[in-house]
Amino acid sequence: MTHVAFIGIGSNLDEPRVRVHAAIDELDTLPRCRVSGRSSLYLSAAIGGPPQPDYVNAVARLATGLAPEDLLAALLAIETRHGRSRTEPNAPRRLDLDLLLYDSVTLISDGLHLPHPRMHERRFVLTPLLEVDPEAQVPGHGPVARLVERCASQRLERID
């Protein structure tokens, strides 16, 4: 059975544009997965943590035969290959991959929350998600098109 997942991608260290594009390419090579859509790149300010550079963000739509937990494990492996270290919350990152949505599944387990927590409050997630899927819904929060309006004051710049 094929499922639809949306992956949030971000980077603010070591050529972030290159890393985001590379991550999307790597998603397409995962077993039983195929990238079926990708957003433009967007520049956004870091939220929390120490002073750091702006992030380059994107969203990819993935057709996948992997279960949510297996997909998350594959995303974490890609982050690790890119040198991601989890030294402190909201620290600068070479690569950050978030499983945002998986079909319309709502799930809370160790290490996996679907939909991704706080995604409904973040323009840098919602705007590229809306670009990839104008009909997208966040379970428990409603249509992305409505949610993005609530975040309109957050700085976001399309760069690609």
C-alpha positions, 0 to 999 in steps of 0.5 A: 500500500502506498501512503503520502508523507510530507517531509519538512527540510531545513538547513542553516550550515555549510551550504544550506541550499545545496544540502536541502537539494541533496536531501530531496534527492536522497529521499527519492532513493529511499526504499519503497519511496518516491518524491512526488512533489517539492516546494521552492526554497524559502529563507526564514529566521531561526526560532529559539536557540543561540544566535545563528544564520537564517534557515533554508527550508522546503517541503517534499511530498513522498509516496511511500510504502514505509510505515511511519516509524520506518520512514522516521528512522530513514530520515534520521539516517539521512540527517546523520550522514549529513553530520547532524548532531543533537547537542542542544535544542534549536541549535544550528543544523546542517540538515533537519528532516521532519516527518510532518504528515503521514496520510491523515494519521494522528499518532503520539509515540516515543520520538514520533508525533503526527502531525508534527508538533507546532507545524500549524504555527510555522509559516516556514512549514505551511507556505511550502506545504501549501505550494506542494499541496493546495488542499493539504490539511493538518489533522486537528487544525484544519486546512493549511490555506487557513493556517498559513494566514494566521502566520502571515506576520512571520518573515519568509522569503522565497529564494528559489 
